[in-house]
Amino acid sequence: MNKPIEQQSVWKRTRKFLRHALRDNTEDFTTGPTGRALGLLAIPMMLEMAMESVFAVVDIAFVSQLGTDAVAAVGITEALITVLYGLAIGLGMGLTAMVSRRIGENDVRGAAAATGQSIWLGALLSFVIGVGGVIYAEELLRIMGASDSVIETGKGFTAVLLGGSVSIIYLFLLNAAFRGAGDATVALRSLWLANGINIVLDPCLIFGLGPFPEMGVTGAAVATTIGRGAGILYQLWYLLNGRGRIEFHVRDLKFRLLLTLQLVRISLGGIAQFIIATASWIAVMRIVAIYGSAAIAAYTIALRMMEFIFLPAWGLGNAAATLVGQNLGAEQPERAEKSAWQAARYNAIFMTFAGLFLLFFAEFITGLFTNEADVLRWGTSCLQIMSIGFPMYAVGMVVVQALNGAGDTMTPAILNAISFWIVQIPLAWWLATHIELGPNGAFIAIVVAESLLTVLAVIVFRRGAWKRQTV
């Protein structure tokens, strides 16, 4: 008789905890059980990253109905956009480290000032990339190995996404500030709004439903940019109202050169590590492109599916980064380390099950997006090969993010250079062309490189030099 009551009690406590995690709260994450702190941060952060991955899945689901050239155009453009993501996320890493450290020190004015400087940096970055992206859209596609038909189909998509880069940069950047402060639910709500608008506008603008113009694959870029823009407006409304832990005010927009240089210095390692990593993925895309549009489309579909898993897992790493930064600010390095290892264990469990799912249902999943034989064959093999390394990726994601949260962004950049440029790219070329494994050779090289990165990151993290990092 007691068991149902006990189970009901557990269910009620779980629901109460979930509601608490998804509401604005004033929890101090440097005190109390680390598991509770991790859960309160990880739940909204994982959902936030899942929402980010929805952009990619929704776009490819509709665009796949336009044919292989359209899918290939999206895939090549996304490979280019990953460099932009690298800049935005890398700058966000420095911001998260600074904001979380200031919050741990109870210096809310310092956290707000750092956020203000990031807004100026984001504006400069958006202008340079936006103008260049619009002017050189066709040339960028051609450099990536796109055929004439793919360029003709996708040049509008590329121009709109790069031209509207402000929507990508600020969405990532402001969410990094909220996460560092511990206001993860704000970041989640901004993605909910952005995705809701994108889901509604995507089919309308791609296929010309109702009063909307039929824009083809370009419509997907327009819908995504509008959706992200709406998310940014919500972020700015929340920020400028002085709500949450940051307590931001207009005066915090005052330009502070020394603080800006400090943010740039910390962010350089984060930007470098993502530029190194994302540029290596572009190089792999270039190797895959040797085998034609079908191979590119397959790789694109597989990457979108893996993003759907990687980004929530990355959210758990973001939670670890926030806890590491805040606990170092509160002069509790051992609690910071404990939080990181706990997050790594949870992530390994999550991604192991996700990897097994992809391994056994790869063909079915790929078949949801294409019925072309070559695309189905390469997409299935890509998912199966990549899923084997999921447990290793899981630990690496958290440990690298923990280093970033401590402000040690340069070490992961060096590890990325070793893993991706010294190992992954040469190995991918050799396996794909000389061993004649085709695209599968490139996929195998990715697994090897990511696993090596995890091993190296764990060795560095155990040495503990990050505990003495100044931010």
Buried (B, 14 or more C-beta within 10 A) or exposed (E): EEEEEEEEEEEEEEEEBEEBBBEEEEBEBBEEEBEBBBBBBBBBBBBBBBBBBBBBBBBBBBBBEBBBBBBBBBBBBBBBBBBBBBBBBBBBBBBBBBBBBBBBBEBBBBBBBBBBBBBBBBEEBBEEBBEBBBEBBBEBBBEBBBBEBBBBBBBBBBBBBBBBBBBBBBBBBBBBBBBBBBBBBBBBBBBBBBBBBBBEBBBBBBBBEEEBEEBBBBBBBBBBBBBBBBBBEBBBEBBEEEBBBBBBBEEBBEEBEEBBEBBBBBBBBBBBBBBBBBBBBBBBBBBBBBBBBBBBBBBBBBBBBBBBBBBBBBBBBBBBBBBBBBBBBBEBBEBBBBBBBBBBEBBBEBBBEBBEBBBEBBBEBBBEBBEBEBBBBBBBBBBBBBBBBBBBBBBBBBBBBBBBBBBBBBBBBBBBBBBBBEBBBEBBBEBBBEEEBBBBBBBBBBBBBBBBBBEBBBEBBEEEEBBEBEB
